[in-house]
Amino acid sequence: MTLEQLKNDISASAEADAKATIKAAKDEAKAIIDEAKSRADSIKSDAVGKAAKDASQLSKELVASARQANQKEILVARRAELDATLASARDKLGDASLSGRASLLKSLVKKAEGMATGKMVLRPTKIDKAALEDAGKSFKMGTQVDGLGGFILEAEDGTLSFDFRFDTLLENAWNDQRAAVNQTLFG
């Protein structure tokens, strides 16, 4: 073997080793890059999926929160309307010029006469004192009581009392008929 041939063999062998090393390095680099891309795609896919899931959940929560806020506003508005309706009824009952007031008082006195036992005292509200002095002649007149109208009927000894004041009657009717009032106002 000649020196030239030995040089060529060594050179060819070195070149082949270099090419093999470069090819192996390129293959390894490609494998690393492919694995990195695959992991990046997987991470991206997971992140997109999680973001979509989170967005969907957040959307549901926002819708639920908005519905709850709307329901609360509706309830507050309904409560305000009910309060205004009750206040309006109180205002009308507290008005001395209420149409039918005298007949209402007579009706209440008649009912009171049916409930009375023994000696009873009729304690009128200030607004209805004059009307009750005529309508309630069957009872002894007592001191005035506070109220929108009507009277309290008490036993002389204070052991029994019937409240015929408009305030109490309205409150009782309001509590008993609240569902009907709601239905009438809000359907």
C-alpha positions as CSV (number, residue, x, y, z in Angstrom):
1,M,0.0,0.0,0.0
2,T,1.3,3.2,-1.0
3,L,1.4,6.3,1.1
4,E,-0.9,8.0,-1.3
5,Q,-3.4,5.2,-1.1
6,L,-3.1,5.2,2.7
7,K,-3.7,8.9,2.8
8,N,-6.8,8.4,0.5
9,D,-8.1,5.6,2.7
10,I,-7.6,7.6,5.9
11,S,-9.2,10.6,4.2
12,A,-12.1,8.6,2.9
13,S,-12.5,6.9,6.3
14,A,-12.4,10.2,8.1
15,E,-14.8,11.7,5.6
16,A,-17.2,8.8,6.0
17,D,-16.9,9.0,9.8
18,A,-17.6,12.8,9.5
19,K,-20.5,12.2,7.2
20,A,-21.9,9.5,9.5
21,T,-21.4,11.8,12.6
22,I,-23.0,14.7,10.8
23,K,-25.8,12.5,9.6
24,A,-26.3,11.1,13.1
25,A,-26.2,14.6,14.5
26,K,-28.7,15.8,11.9
27,D,-30.9,12.8,12.6
28,E,-30.7,13.4,16.3
29,A,-31.3,17.1,15.9
30,K,-34.3,16.3,13.7
31,A,-35.6,13.8,16.3
32,I,-35.2,16.4,19.0
33,I,-36.9,19.1,16.9
34,D,-39.7,16.7,16.0
35,E,-40.2,15.7,19.6
36,A,-40.1,19.4,20.7
37,K,-42.7,20.2,18.0
38,S,-44.8,17.3,19.1
39,R,-44.6,18.4,22.7
40,A,-45.3,22.0,21.8
41,D,-48.3,20.9,19.7
42,S,-49.5,18.8,22.6
43,I,-49.0,21.6,25.1
44,K,-50.7,24.0,22.7
45,S,-53.6,21.6,22.2
46,D,-53.9,21.1,25.9
47,A,-53.8,24.9,26.5
48,V,-56.3,25.5,23.8
49,G,-58.6,22.8,25.2
50,K,-58.2,24.2,28.8
51,A,-58.8,27.7,27.6
52,A,-61.9,26.7,25.7
53,K,-63.2,24.8,28.7
54,D,-62.3,27.7,31.0
55,A,-64.0,30.1,28.6
56,S,-67.1,28.0,28.5
57,Q,-67.2,27.7,32.3
58,L,-66.7,31.4,32.7
59,S,-69.4,32.1,30.1
60,K,-71.8,29.8,32.0
61,E,-70.9,31.5,35.3
62,L,-71.4,35.0,33.8
63,V,-74.8,34.0,32.4
64,A,-75.8,32.5,35.7
65,S,-74.6,35.6,37.5
66,A,-76.5,37.9,35.1
67,R,-79.6,35.9,35.5
68,Q,-79.3,36.0,39.3
69,A,-78.7,39.7,39.2
70,N,-81.8,40.2,36.9
71,Q,-83.9,38.0,39.2
72,K,-82.8,40.1,42.2
73,E,-83.6,43.3,40.3
74,I,-87.0,41.9,39.5
75,L,-87.7,40.9,43.1
76,V,-86.5,44.3,44.3
77,A,-88.8,46.0,41.8
78,R,-91.7,43.8,42.7
79,R,-91.1,44.5,46.4
80,A,-91.0,48.2,45.7
81,E,-94.3,48.0,43.7
82,L,-95.9,46.0,46.5
83,D,-94.7,48.5,49.1
84,A,-96.1,51.3,46.9
85,T,-99.4,49.6,46.5
86,L,-99.7,49.0,50.3
87,A,-98.7,52.7,50.9
88,S,-101.3,53.8,48.4
89,A,-104.0,51.7,50.2
90,R,-102.9,53.2,53.5
91,D,-103.2,56.7,52.1
92,K,-106.6,56.0,50.8
93,L,-107.8,54.5,54.1
94,G,-106.4,57.4,56.0
95,D,-108.2,59.9,53.9
96,A,-111.3,61.3,55.7
97,S,-113.1,61.7,52.3
98,L,-112.8,58.1,51.4
99,S,-115.9,57.1,49.5
100,G,-118.0,54.6,51.5
101,R,-116.1,55.4,54.8
102,A,-119.4,55.9,56.8
103,S,-120.9,52.7,55.5
104,L,-117.7,50.8,56.2
105,L,-117.7,52.1,59.8
106,K,-121.4,51.2,60.3
107,S,-120.6,47.7,59.0
108,L,-117.7,47.4,61.4
109,V,-119.8,48.6,64.3
110,K,-122.5,46.0,63.4
111,K,-119.8,43.3,63.4
112,A,-118.5,44.6,66.7
113,E,-122.0,44.4,68.2
114,G,-122.2,40.8,67.2
115,M,-118.9,40.1,69.0
116,A,-119.5,42.2,72.1
117,T,-119.9,40.5,75.4
118,G,-120.9,42.5,78.4
119,K,-120.0,46.1,78.8
120,M,-117.7,47.3,76.0
121,V,-115.9,50.5,75.3
122,L,-115.5,51.8,71.8
123,R,-112.1,53.6,71.4
124,P,-112.2,55.5,68.0
125,T,-109.4,56.8,65.9
126,K,-109.3,60.6,65.7
127,I,-110.3,60.7,62.1
128,D,-113.5,58.7,62.7
129,K,-114.5,59.9,66.2
130,A,-117.4,62.0,65.0
131,A,-118.8,59.3,62.7
132,L,-118.5,56.6,65.4
133,E,-120.3,58.7,68.1
134,D,-123.4,58.3,65.9
135,A,-122.8,54.8,64.6
136,G,-121.5,53.3,67.9
137,K,-124.2,54.6,70.3
138,S,-124.6,51.1,71.7
139,F,-121.1,51.4,73.2
140,K,-119.6,53.7,75.7
141,M,-117.1,56.0,74.0
142,G,-113.5,55.7,75.3
143,T,-110.3,57.5,74.6
144,Q,-109.0,57.9,71.1
145,V,-106.4,55.5,69.6
146,D,-103.9,56.0,66.8
147,G,-104.8,54.6,63.4
148,L,-105.9,55.3,59.8
149,G,-109.5,54.9,60.8
150,G,-111.9,52.5,62.6
151,F,-111.8,51.7,66.3
152,I,-110.8,49.3,69.0
153,L,-113.6,47.6,71.0
154,E,-112.5,46.7,74.6
155,A,-114.2,45.2,77.5
156,E,-114.6,47.7,80.3
157,D,-112.3,45.7,82.5
158,G,-109.7,45.4,79.7
159,T,-109.8,41.6,79.5
160,L,-111.0,41.5,75.9
161,S,-110.1,43.6,72.9
162,F,-111.1,43.6,69.3
163,D,-109.1,45.7,66.8
164,F,-111.3,47.2,64.1
165,R,-108.8,49.8,63.0
166,F,-108.2,50.1,59.3
167,D,-104.5,49.6,59.8
168,T,-105.0,46.2,61.4
169,L,-107.7,45.2,58.9
170,L,-105.5,46.2,56.0
171,E,-102.5,44.4,57.4
172,N,-104.5,41.2,57.9
173,A,-106.1,41.4,54.5
174,W,-102.7,42.2,52.9
175,N,-101.1,39.2,54.5
176,D,-104.0,36.9,53.7
177,Q,-104.2,38.1,50.1
178,R,-100.6,38.7,49.2
179,A,-100.6,35.9,46.6
180,A,-103.6,37.3,44.9
181,V,-102.1,40.8,45.0
182,N,-98.9,39.4,43.4
183,Q,-101.0,37.6,40.8
184,T,-103.0,40.8,40.0
185,L,-100.0,43.0,39.8
186,F,-97.5,40.7,38.1
187,G,-99.5,38.0,36.4
